[in-house]
Amino acid sequence: MPILSYQTAGESHGPALLAVVNGVPRGLAIDEGFINRELERRQGGYGRGGRQNIETDTVQILSGVRAGVSMGSPITLMIANRDSRMDDLVKTPPISRPRPGHADLAGALKWLSNDCRETLERASARETAARVAAGALSRLLLREIGIEAFGLVRSIGGIQTNVTVDESSWRGLIAQRDASETYCPEASATQAQRDAIRQAKIDKDTIGGLVEAHVFGAPPGLGSCMNWHEKLDARLAYAVMGIQAIKSVEIGLGKEVASRPGSQVHDPITFDAARTGESTLGFVRPSNNAGGTEGGMTTGQPIVVRAAMKPIATLLRGMPSVDLKTKQPDQSAYERSDVCAVPACSVVVENVVAFEVARVACEKFGGDSVAEFVANFRSYLHLARQLR
């Protein structure tokens, strides 16, 4: 049985980023255009820095695919870095003034160095391009069993959209999101968010926000309640928290559950025989406060994951810091960076969430080929619908 997983490698200014994806069953049609569109979306959004004018991210598949179809062996995805200058000490000089909020100081001390350069290059969010490529690949597999992911920006700098995202609305929101410079599917909120980002740039500051990922079509029972490390909600939180600059992750109501009584938190269960063909198998809920998971497993309702991205740690005006060589007070170093990367972050979250759902789908339905995977999925649904 294939176990879906991936590893990434490469530095911000190294020659390339790599993602090696294991466990993709044989027979999956690889849509490079879809992967490249996700990479392009990750590079976009109002508030991005100068590097996005240099890079044009496209994927090159080095192994595991023959004539556009997966072979069942590891798939290696490569994304070239046009800005590749790690060995050029003029263009990438040593940095001894760590930036508050970044990995600079902790990494320099960890590796016993007064140069933050190597830490900041490997800790860079540039690495998320490889994670998006792997996630987009996994979404091609999810589509074989009718599971889809959708991401958006919920707020930037406190400017929020209250647009409802559910099974009936999400497809119609795609065009609005994609037309928005902030990836927010509401025109008035987009303009206000854009203004806030522009002001942050004038102030030589940075700005963060909230992003959401929704997954539709997942049946009940993906994940596990048996072991803590197999619980889907835990795996989702781990994957999203591992994205640079994410400081909190919520599923469903998230922290709001702490202020409500149980009667206003837990989702009542009803059964509608006419809806057994839906992902819930007919077990309908009037609310989805749980965000599509209970006990570490999917419920059949949409999976809803929300993440808070802090403002980028590199400020044009710098912040109070210390020179590691002299131990004297100084302003932190400036590296070319974004004013706001929340729109790009929404694409990363959408794709890493999809990858975790694909992982548990592969664990549940197995199969060395896509045909087996789909057949096992259909067999499970048939047996679940026959329960008495």
ZARO-856354 format. One record per residue (C-alpha): residue number from 0; chain; y, x, z. Coordinates in nm, 2 decimals. Last residue first. Layout:
% ZARO-856354
PT     i   ch       py       px       pz
PT   NUM    A        Y        X        Z
...
END
This chain:
% ZARO-856354
PT     i   ch       py       px       pz
PT   387    A    -0.13    -2.79     0.93
PT   386    A    -0.04    -2.49     0.73
PT   385    A    -0.06    -2.54     0.36
PT   384    A     0.30    -2.43     0.29
PT   383    A     0.23    -2.09     0.46
PT   382    A    -0.08    -2.04     0.24
PT   381    A     0.11    -2.10    -0.08
PT   380    A     0.40    -1.88     0.03
PT   379    A     0.17    -1.60     0.11
PT   378    A    -0.01    -1.63    -0.23
PT   377    A     0.32    -1.62    -0.41
PT   376    A     0.42    -1.30    -0.23
PT   375    A     0.08    -1.14    -0.29
PT   374    A     0.10    -1.23    -0.66
PT   373    A     0.45    -1.08    -0.69
PT   372    A     0.34    -0.75    -0.53
PT   371    A     0.02    -0.74    -0.73
PT   370    A     0.22    -0.78    -1.06
PT   369    A     0.47    -0.52    -0.94
PT   368    A     0.19    -0.27    -0.90
PT   367    A     0.04    -0.07    -0.61
PT   366    A     0.05    -0.38    -0.39
PT   365    A     0.21    -0.46    -0.06
PT   364    A     0.33    -0.81     0.03
PT   363    A     0.44    -0.76     0.39
PT   362    A     0.52    -0.39     0.39
PT   361    A     0.68    -0.42     0.05
PT   360    A     0.90    -0.71     0.17
PT   359    A     0.99    -0.51     0.48
PT   358    A     1.12    -0.22     0.27
PT   357    A     1.30    -0.46     0.03
PT   356    A     1.49    -0.61     0.32
PT   355    A     1.59    -0.26     0.43
PT   354    A     1.70    -0.17     0.08
PT   353    A     1.91    -0.49     0.05
PT   352    A     2.10    -0.39     0.37
PT   351    A     2.16    -0.05     0.23
PT   350    A     2.30    -0.21    -0.09
PT   349    A     2.54    -0.46     0.06
PT   348    A     2.66    -0.20     0.32
PT   347    A     2.74     0.05     0.05
PT   346    A     2.93    -0.21    -0.16
PT   345    A     3.13    -0.33     0.14
PT   344    A     3.22     0.03     0.22
PT   343    A     3.38     0.07    -0.12
PT   342    A     3.61    -0.22    -0.04
PT   341    A     3.68    -0.08     0.31
PT   340    A     3.78     0.27     0.18
PT   339    A     4.14     0.26     0.28
PT   338    A     4.40     0.55     0.27
PT   337    A     4.14     0.76     0.10
PT   336    A     4.10     1.14     0.11
PT   335    A     4.21     1.48    -0.01
PT   334    A     4.17     1.71     0.30
PT   333    A     4.44     1.75     0.56
PT   332    A     4.39     1.97     0.86
PT   331    A     4.46     1.85     1.21
PT   330    A     4.80     1.93     1.37
PT   329    A     4.81     2.23     1.61
PT   328    A     4.76     2.31     1.98
PT   327    A     4.63     2.67     2.04
PT   326    A     4.26     2.75     2.08
PT   325    A     4.33     3.05     1.85
PT   324    A     4.03     3.03     1.62
PT   323    A     3.94     2.67     1.69
PT   322    A     4.29     2.55     1.61
PT   321    A     4.35     2.25     1.83
PT   320    A     4.43     1.89     1.74
PT   319    A     4.72     1.64     1.73
PT   318    A     4.69     1.42     1.43
PT   317    A     4.76     1.47     1.06
PT   316    A     5.05     1.32     0.86
PT   315    A     4.83     1.24     0.55
PT   314    A     4.56     1.11     0.79
PT   313    A     4.20     1.20     0.75
PT   312    A     3.98     1.00     0.99
PT   311    A     3.95     0.69     0.76
PT   310    A     4.03     0.37     0.96
PT   309    A     3.72     0.23     1.14
PT   308    A     3.47     0.02     0.95
PT   307    A     3.33    -0.28     1.13
PT   306    A     3.01    -0.43     1.00
PT   305    A     2.87    -0.78     0.94
PT   304    A     2.51    -0.86     0.85
PT   303    A     2.40    -1.21     0.75
PT   302    A     2.04    -1.28     0.64
PT   301    A     2.03    -1.62     0.47
PT   300    A     1.77    -1.86     0.62
PT   299    A     1.40    -1.81     0.58
PT   298    A     1.36    -1.71     0.94
PT   297    A     1.33    -1.34     0.89
PT   296    A     1.17    -1.13     1.17
PT   295    A     1.29    -0.92     1.46
PT   294    A     1.24    -1.20     1.71
PT   293    A     1.47    -1.43     1.51
PT   292    A     1.65    -1.33     1.20
PT   291    A     1.86    -1.51     0.93
PT   290    A     2.20    -1.46     1.09
PT   289    A     2.11    -1.61     1.42
PT   288    A     2.40    -1.85     1.41
PT   287    A     2.26    -2.01     1.10
PT   286    A     2.33    -2.38     1.15
PT   285    A     2.18    -2.72     1.06
PT   284    A     1.84    -2.55     1.03
PT   283    A     1.56    -2.65     0.79
PT   282    A     1.20    -2.57     0.82
PT   281    A     1.11    -2.68     0.47
PT   280    A     0.95    -2.35     0.35
PT   279    A     1.28    -2.18     0.46
PT   278    A     1.29    -2.00     0.12
PT   277    A     1.30    -2.34    -0.06
PT   276    A     1.00    -2.52    -0.21
PT   275    A     0.93    -2.69     0.11
PT   274    A     1.25    -2.88     0.08
PT   273    A     1.12    -3.23     0.03
PT   272    A     0.90    -3.20     0.33
PT   271    A     1.21    -3.17     0.55
PT   270    A     1.14    -3.01     0.89
PT   269    A     1.39    -2.96     1.17
PT   268    A     1.47    -2.66     1.39
PT   267    A     1.79    -2.62     1.60
PT   266    A     1.98    -2.29     1.56
PT   265    A     2.04    -2.12     1.90
PT   264    A     2.40    -2.03     1.99
PT   263    A     2.58    -2.35     2.09
PT   262    A     2.31    -2.48     2.31
PT   261    A     2.26    -2.13     2.45
PT   260    A     2.61    -2.14     2.60
PT   259    A     2.88    -1.93     2.42
PT   258    A     3.08    -1.62     2.51
PT   257    A     2.81    -1.35     2.47
PT   256    A     2.69    -1.51     2.14
PT   255    A     3.03    -1.41     1.99
PT   254    A     2.92    -1.05     1.98
PT   253    A     2.72    -1.11     1.67
PT   252    A     2.73    -1.47     1.54
PT   251    A     2.49    -1.37     1.26
PT   250    A     2.40    -1.00     1.28
PT   249    A     2.66    -0.76     1.40
PT   248    A     2.72    -0.39     1.34
PT   247    A     2.98    -0.17     1.51
PT   246    A     3.16     0.16     1.45
PT   245    A     3.10     0.23     1.08
PT   244    A     3.30     0.53     0.97
PT   243    A     3.01     0.69     0.77
PT   242    A     2.71     0.47     0.71
PT   241    A     2.43     0.53     0.97
PT   240    A     2.54     0.21     1.16
PT   239    A     2.43     0.01     0.85
PT   238    A     2.08     0.15     0.84
PT   237    A     2.03     0.14     1.21
PT   236    A     2.16    -0.22     1.24
PT   235    A     1.93    -0.33     0.96
PT   234    A     1.63    -0.16     1.11
PT   233    A     1.70    -0.33     1.45
PT   232    A     1.74    -0.67     1.28
PT   231    A     1.42    -0.61     1.09
PT   230    A     1.21    -0.53     1.40
PT   229    A     0.96    -0.25     1.32
PT   228    A     1.11     0.01     1.56
PT   227    A     1.08    -0.23     1.86
PT   226    A     0.71    -0.30     1.79
PT   225    A     0.53    -0.64     1.77
PT   224    A     0.81    -0.87     1.67
PT   223    A     0.79    -0.77     1.30
PT   222    A     0.97    -0.77     0.97
PT   221    A     0.95    -1.03     0.70
PT   220    A     0.81    -1.36     0.84
PT   219    A     1.01    -1.63     0.69
PT   218    A     1.10    -1.61     0.32
PT   217    A     1.40    -1.41     0.18
PT   216    A     1.59    -1.61    -0.07
PT   215    A     1.95    -1.50     0.00
PT   214    A     2.08    -1.18     0.15
PT   213    A     2.44    -1.17     0.28
PT   212    A     2.64    -0.85     0.34
PT   211    A     2.97    -0.85     0.52
PT   210    A     3.26    -0.61     0.56
PT   209    A     3.53    -0.58     0.84
PT   208    A     3.83    -0.36     0.82
PT   207    A     4.00    -0.02     0.84
PT   206    A     4.34     0.13     0.77
PT   205    A     4.49     0.48     0.72
PT   204    A     4.83     0.64     0.80
PT   203    A     5.09     0.83     0.60
PT   202    A     5.33     0.55     0.69
PT   201    A     5.39     0.48     0.32
PT   200    A     5.01     0.49     0.27
PT   199    A     4.97     0.24     0.56
PT   198    A     5.23     0.02     0.39
PT   197    A     5.04     0.01     0.07
PT   196    A     4.71    -0.07     0.25
PT   195    A     4.89    -0.36     0.43
PT   194    A     5.03    -0.49     0.10
PT   193    A     4.69    -0.48    -0.06
PT   192    A     4.55    -0.68     0.23
PT   191    A     4.82    -0.94     0.19
PT   190    A     4.75    -0.97    -0.18
PT   189    A     4.37    -0.99    -0.13
PT   188    A     4.42    -1.26     0.14
PT   187    A     4.61    -1.48    -0.11
PT   186    A     4.36    -1.43    -0.39
PT   185    A     4.04    -1.51    -0.19
PT   184    A     3.71    -1.34    -0.28
PT   183    A     3.79    -1.01    -0.10
PT   182    A     3.67    -0.71    -0.30
PT   181    A     4.01    -0.54    -0.21
PT   180    A     4.14    -0.52    -0.57
PT   179    A     4.00    -0.87    -0.63
PT   178    A     3.85    -0.97    -0.97
PT   177    A     3.50    -0.87    -0.85
PT   176    A     3.53    -1.09    -0.55
PT   175    A     3.65    -1.39    -0.75
PT   174    A     3.37    -1.34    -1.01
PT   173    A     3.11    -1.31    -0.74
PT   172    A     3.23    -1.61    -0.54
PT   171    A     3.05    -1.87    -0.76
PT   170    A     2.72    -1.71    -0.69
PT   169    A     2.79    -1.72    -0.31
PT   168    A     2.87    -2.09    -0.29
PT   167    A     2.56    -2.30    -0.26
PT   166    A     2.35    -2.05    -0.06
PT   165    A     2.63    -1.97     0.18
PT   164    A     2.95    -1.77     0.20
PT   163    A     3.24    -1.97     0.34
PT   162    A     3.59    -1.82     0.28
PT   161    A     3.77    -1.75     0.60
PT   160    A     3.95    -1.45     0.46
PT   159    A     4.10    -1.20     0.70
PT   158    A     4.41    -0.98     0.74
PT   157    A     4.32    -0.78     1.06
PT   156    A     4.38    -0.44     0.90
PT   155    A     4.14    -0.54     0.62
PT   154    A     3.91    -0.84     0.65
PT   153    A     3.59    -1.01     0.53
PT   152    A     3.53    -0.77     0.24
PT   151    A     3.23    -0.88     0.04
PT   150    A     2.86    -0.83    -0.02
PT   149    A     2.59    -1.03    -0.20
PT   148    A     2.21    -0.97    -0.20
PT   147    A     1.94    -1.15    -0.40
PT   146    A     1.57    -1.24    -0.33
PT   145    A     1.38    -1.42    -0.60
PT   144    A     1.05    -1.24    -0.59
PT   143    A     1.11    -1.00    -0.88
PT   142    A     1.47    -0.99    -0.78
PT   141    A     1.37    -0.79    -0.47
PT   140    A     1.23    -0.51    -0.70
PT   139    A     1.56    -0.48    -0.89
PT   138    A     1.74    -0.49    -0.55
PT   137    A     1.54    -0.17    -0.45
PT   136    A     1.70     0.02    -0.73
PT   135    A     2.05    -0.09    -0.63
PT   134    A     1.97     0.03    -0.27
PT   133    A     1.86     0.37    -0.40
PT   132    A     2.18     0.41    -0.61
PT   131    A     2.40     0.28    -0.32
PT   130    A     2.24     0.54    -0.09
PT   129    A     2.31     0.82    -0.34
PT   128    A     2.67     0.72    -0.36
PT   127    A     2.68     0.71     0.02
PT   126    A     2.67     1.09     0.03
PT   125    A     3.04     1.10    -0.08
PT   124    A     3.09     0.96     0.27
PT   123    A     3.13     1.33     0.38
PT   122    A     2.92     1.46     0.66
PT   121    A     2.78     1.74     0.44
PT   120    A     3.12     1.86     0.33
PT   119    A     3.28     1.81     0.67
PT   118    A     3.02     2.02     0.84
PT   117    A     3.04     2.30     0.60
PT   116    A     3.42     2.32     0.61
PT   115    A     3.46     2.30     0.99
PT   114    A     3.49     2.68     1.03
PT   113    A     3.50     2.81     1.39
PT   112    A     3.12     2.82     1.39
PT   111    A     2.85     2.77     1.65
PT   110    A     2.64     2.52     1.45
PT   109    A     2.68     2.24     1.71
PT   108    A     3.04     2.35     1.80
PT   107    A     3.15     2.33     1.43
PT   106    A     2.96     2.00     1.40
PT   105    A     3.12     1.84     1.70
PT   104    A     3.46     1.95     1.59
PT   103    A     3.45     1.84     1.23
PT   102    A     3.24     1.52     1.24
PT   101    A     3.56     1.31     1.20
PT   100    A     3.76     1.09     1.44
PT    99    A     4.00     1.37     1.53
PT    98    A     4.03     1.62     1.24
PT    97    A     3.93     1.97     1.32
PT    96    A     4.18     2.26     1.27
PT    95    A     3.97     2.57     1.17
PT    94    A     3.91     2.49     0.81
PT    93    A     3.77     2.76     0.58
PT    92    A     3.89     2.74     0.22
PT    91    A     3.74     2.50    -0.04
PT    90    A     3.96     2.57    -0.35
PT    89    A     4.00     2.94    -0.27
PT    88    A     3.66     2.98    -0.12
PT    87    A     3.49     2.86    -0.44
PT    86    A     3.13     2.84    -0.34
PT    85    A     3.14     2.47    -0.26
PT    84    A     3.33     2.39    -0.58
PT    83    A     3.17     2.09    -0.75
PT    82    A     3.42     1.82    -0.84
PT    81    A     3.22     1.67    -1.12
PT    80    A     2.95     1.58    -0.87
PT    79    A     2.64     1.46    -1.06
PT    78    A     2.44     1.16    -0.94
PT    77    A     2.06     1.21    -0.94
PT    76    A     1.79     0.96    -0.88
PT    75    A     1.43     1.07    -0.82
PT    74    A     1.17     0.80    -0.83
PT    73    A     0.85     0.89    -0.64
PT    72    A     0.53     0.78    -0.82
PT    71    A     0.43     0.42    -0.90
PT    70    A     0.51     0.46    -1.27
PT    69    A     0.84     0.27    -1.29
PT    68    A     0.94     0.13    -1.63
PT    67    A     1.23     0.24    -1.85
PT    66    A     1.00     0.43    -2.10
PT    65    A     0.85     0.62    -1.81
PT    64    A     1.00     0.63    -1.47
PT    63    A     0.90     0.83    -1.16
PT    62    A     1.11     1.14    -1.22
PT    61    A     1.46     1.26    -1.31
PT    60    A     1.66     0.94    -1.34
PT    59    A     2.02     1.01    -1.41
PT    58    A     2.27     0.78    -1.24
PT    57    A     2.63     0.74    -1.32
PT    56    A     2.94     0.81    -1.11
PT    55    A     3.26     0.89    -1.29
PT    54    A     3.42     1.14    -1.06
PT    53    A     3.77     1.29    -1.11
PT    52    A     4.00     0.99    -1.07
PT    51    A     3.78     0.88    -0.78
PT    50    A     3.86     1.21    -0.61
PT    49    A     4.23     1.12    -0.59
PT    48    A     4.20     0.87    -0.30
PT    47    A     4.10     0.50    -0.28
PT    46    A     4.35     0.25    -0.14
PT    45    A     4.26    -0.05    -0.37
PT    44    A     3.90    -0.08    -0.46
PT    43    A     3.67     0.12    -0.68
PT    42    A     3.42     0.40    -0.65
PT    41    A     3.16     0.18    -0.49
PT    40    A     3.20    -0.08    -0.77
PT    39    A     3.12     0.20    -1.02
PT    38    A     2.80     0.29    -0.84
PT    37    A     2.70    -0.08    -0.83
PT    36    A     2.76    -0.10    -1.21
PT    35    A     2.56     0.22    -1.26
PT    34    A     2.26     0.07    -1.08
PT    33    A     2.29    -0.25    -1.29
PT    32    A     2.31    -0.05    -1.61
PT    31    A     2.01     0.16    -1.52
PT    30    A     1.79    -0.15    -1.52
PT    29    A     1.45    -0.01    -1.43
PT    28    A     1.17    -0.25    -1.52
PT    27    A     0.92    -0.24    -1.24
PT    26    A     0.57    -0.18    -1.35
PT    25    A     0.43     0.05    -1.09
PT    24    A     0.52    -0.01    -0.73
PT    23    A     0.83     0.16    -0.57
PT    22    A     0.69     0.34    -0.27
PT    21    A     0.91     0.65    -0.25
PT    20    A     1.28     0.68    -0.35
PT    19    A     1.42     1.03    -0.38
PT    18    A     1.80     1.02    -0.37
PT    17    A     1.99     1.32    -0.50
PT    16    A     2.36     1.41    -0.50
PT    15    A     2.48     1.68    -0.74
PT    14    A     2.65     2.02    -0.79
PT    13    A     2.78     2.05    -0.43
PT    12    A     3.13     1.94    -0.34
PT    11    A     3.04     1.65    -0.11
PT    10    A     2.71     1.80    -0.03
PT     9    A     2.36     1.70    -0.15
PT     8    A     2.04     1.53    -0.03
PT     7    A     1.92     1.18     0.02
PT     6    A     1.58     1.05     0.13
PT     5    A     1.42     0.71     0.05
PT     4    A     1.16     0.47     0.18
PT     3    A     0.93     0.19     0.05
PT     2    A     0.58     0.21     0.19
PT     1    A     0.34     0.15    -0.09
PT     0    A     0.00     0.00     0.00
END
